Amino acid sequence: MPFGPANVLATFQRLMQTVLQDLVPSQCLIYLDDIIVHVPTIDEHNSRLKHVFERLRMAGLKLKPTKFVLLKRELSFLGHSITPAGVKTDGTKVKQVVDWPVPRSVSEIASPLHQLTEKGKKFVWTAECHAAFNTLEDKLSSPPILAFPDFSPSAGPFILNTDASDLAIGTVLSQKSVNGEVVFAYASRRLDKREMHYCTTRREMLPLVYFLEHFHPYLLGKPFKVRTDYQALQQPCNFREPEGQVARWLEYLQDYDFDCIYRPGSRHANADALSRFSTETVNAMLSTPSVGATWTHYQVNDPYISNIYRRQLDGNPKPTGCELERRYP
């Protein structure tokens, strides 16, 4: 199926649903080209796998051997780790917490280590402090802290906690449940040079717009709440005569049904912490000088290109258009 057309994903999903319709969800689960066959015993596994293979063969669909695995008790599927005990948290969802750097100043200390933040107290990073920090890191990134989102009609609303600092933006996506508020995703990213010069209002709006798009599948079409420590965002649609980027952002927000709730910064530590530390984003690779030297070396020593290369440099006689357009033999 070609890439590019707007309906290609929906069309392919309908194809897979049609091919495996009576096997879903009793024997397998599908999402586009990802198929997971779930069974309690090895004998059933072989039987269900045979059913799936037969359906795919009848539909003329092929599998690439290097892209499927067999007889796994645990595997990653759509961002979650599926095990016999249930659904566990995928490590990529808590990467921001796991990779948290060791504090090097008072401003970076985790809040439970209060004794190091007392006024007039000398900053001393002891073995006990390091152990406490590692414990916090482990607790924040291990089950059951990160829960599975509940989409049932009786489920509580999702809550998007957002914050921005001078260097990054961060969010915590949580949900109200019978056991209180549970978290199922963390996210953060560094601001680029242009975004670092935003005014306070635009900078605080940025995580709202960016993470609404990031968590679009969870939030669109269902009422949810947004928590922020910036009071002006309580009623973002009431900005006077918005223009430019802010006007476009406000138009984008109209697609979502949410209430914006103000929470003082002292109680907004979850998203605030993530906005102080972000994962690195690679936007481009820098070409080193050695790359150009390597290309020159191969051009000069190539039996076909070398003659054209020298004539192009000397201009005597200059290579013709046909020679330059000719493909490598």
VENCORCOR-V741720 format. One record per residue. N is the residue number from 0. NEAR is the number of other C-alpha atoms within 12 Angstrom. D_LAST is the distance of its C-alpha to the last C-alpha in Angstrom with 1 decimal. Layout:
# VENCORCOR-V741720
N;NEAR;D_LAST
N;NEAR;D_LAST
This chain:
# VENCORCOR-V741720
0;15;32.0
1;10;30.1
2;10;31.0
3;8;32.6
4;11;35.4
5;10;38.9
6;13;40.3
7;15;37.6
8;18;39.4
9;16;42.7
10;19;41.2
11;23;39.6
12;22;42.9
13;18;44.8
14;23;42.5
15;29;43.1
16;26;46.8
17;19;47.0
18;26;45.3
19;34;47.4
20;21;50.4
21;16;53.3
22;27;51.8
23;22;51.8
24;18;53.5
25;17;55.5
26;25;52.6
27;28;49.6
28;26;48.7
29;28;45.6
30;23;43.9
31;23;40.7
32;26;38.4
33;22;40.8
34;31;43.3
35;33;46.0
36;37;48.2
37;34;51.6
38;24;54.2
39;19;57.2
40;15;56.7
41;16;54.0
42;13;55.1
43;16;54.9
44;22;51.5
45;19;50.1
46;19;51.8
47;27;50.6
48;27;47.1
49;18;47.1
50;23;48.4
51;33;45.6
52;23;42.9
53;19;44.5
54;24;44.6
55;24;41.0
56;15;40.0
57;14;42.2
58;17;40.6
59;13;37.1
60;19;36.3
61;16;34.3
62;19;34.8
63;10;32.3
64;8;33.9
65;7;32.8
66;11;34.6
67;18;38.1
68;18;40.8
69;19;43.8
70;19;47.5
71;20;47.6
72;21;51.1
73;22;49.7
74;26;46.5
75;22;45.5
76;23;45.5
77;21;45.2
78;20;46.3
79;24;49.1
80;23;49.7
81;22;51.1
82;19;53.5
83;15;56.4
84;10;58.8
85;17;57.3
86;23;54.9
87;30;54.3
88;33;52.8
89;27;49.1
90;25;48.6
91;24;46.3
92;32;49.3
93;34;51.4
94;27;48.7
95;32;50.5
96;38;53.7
97;26;52.3
98;22;50.4
99;28;53.4
100;22;53.8
101;24;57.0
102;26;59.5
103;16;59.8
104;15;62.4
105;22;65.3
106;18;63.4
107;25;60.9
108;28;63.5
109;33;63.6
110;24;66.7
111;17;68.6
112;26;68.8
113;18;71.6
114;20;73.3
115;26;70.4
116;21;70.7
117;16;74.4
118;10;75.5
119;9;76.3
120;12;74.8
121;13;72.6
122;21;69.1
123;19;68.7
124;23;65.9
125;16;67.4
126;10;66.3
127;14;68.3
128;24;66.5
129;21;63.1
130;15;64.3
131;22;65.5
132;28;62.2
133;23;60.3
134;19;62.7
135;23;62.3
136;24;58.5
137;23;58.8
138;17;61.3
139;32;59.2
140;30;56.1
141;25;57.6
142;23;59.1
143;19;61.3
144;28;60.8
145;31;57.6
146;31;58.7
147;31;57.0
148;29;57.4
149;21;60.0
150;20;59.3
151;12;62.5
152;9;64.9
153;10;67.5
154;21;65.2
155;23;65.9
156;31;63.9
157;39;60.7
158;38;61.3
159;46;58.6
160;45;59.7
161;47;57.8
162;48;58.1
163;45;56.4
164;37;56.8
165;27;55.5
166;28;52.3
167;35;51.6
168;41;52.6
169;46;53.7
170;45;55.1
171;45;56.8
172;41;56.8
173;36;59.9
174;33;62.2
175;25;65.9
176;22;67.0
177;12;70.3
178;13;69.7
179;14;69.2
180;23;66.0
181;29;62.9
182;35;59.5
183;39;56.2
184;43;53.6
185;43;53.2
186;41;50.6
187;42;50.0
188;34;47.5
189;29;47.5
190;29;48.0
191;20;45.4
192;11;46.6
193;13;47.4
194;25;49.4
195;20;51.4
196;15;53.0
197;22;54.2
198;16;57.9
199;21;59.9
200;28;60.0
201;35;56.2
202;34;55.5
203;40;57.8
204;43;56.4
205;41;52.8
206;42;53.2
207;45;55.1
208;35;52.3
209;29;49.4
210;35;50.9
211;36;52.2
212;20;48.5
213;24;47.6
214;27;50.3
215;22;50.1
216;15;50.2
217;27;53.5
218;30;55.3
219;22;54.5
220;16;57.3
221;22;59.8
222;23;62.5
223;29;61.9
224;29;63.2
225;42;61.6
226;39;63.3
227;41;62.9
228;31;65.0
229;31;64.6
230;21;67.5
231;23;66.0
232;33;63.5
233;24;66.4
234;21;66.2
235;33;62.8
236;23;63.3
237;13;66.3
238;18;64.5
239;12;66.0
240;11;63.7
241;17;60.3
242;13;57.4
243;11;53.7
244;18;52.1
245;27;55.5
246;20;56.1
247;17;52.7
248;29;53.5
249;27;56.9
250;17;55.5
251;23;53.1
252;30;56.1
253;18;57.8
254;18;55.6
255;27;57.4
256;20;61.0
257;28;62.2
258;25;65.2
259;29;64.6
260;24;67.1
261;25;67.9
262;24;68.4
263;16;69.4
264;21;67.0
265;14;69.3
266;16;68.7
267;28;65.1
268;26;63.8
269;36;61.1
270;45;58.8
271;39;59.9
272;35;58.8
273;40;55.2
274;36;55.0
275;33;55.7
276;36;52.9
277;33;49.5
278;28;46.3
279;18;43.4
280;13;40.8
281;10;37.3
282;8;35.9
283;6;33.0
284;7;31.2
285;9;31.5
286;10;28.4
287;10;29.5
288;10;28.8
289;11;26.9
290;12;24.1
291;12;23.4
292;13;23.7
293;14;21.2
294;17;18.5
295;17;19.5
296;15;19.4
297;16;15.8
298;19;14.7
299;20;16.8
300;16;15.6
301;17;11.8
302;14;10.6
303;18;8.3
304;25;10.5
305;19;13.7
306;22;14.3
307;27;14.0
308;27;16.0
309;21;18.7
310;18;19.0
311;20;19.4
312;14;22.1
313;12;23.8
314;13;23.5
315;13;23.6
316;13;21.8
317;17;20.6
318;21;16.9
319;15;17.0
320;11;16.5
321;10;13.7
322;18;11.7
323;17;12.6
324;12;11.9
325;13;8.4
326;10;6.1
327;10;3.8
328;9;0.0
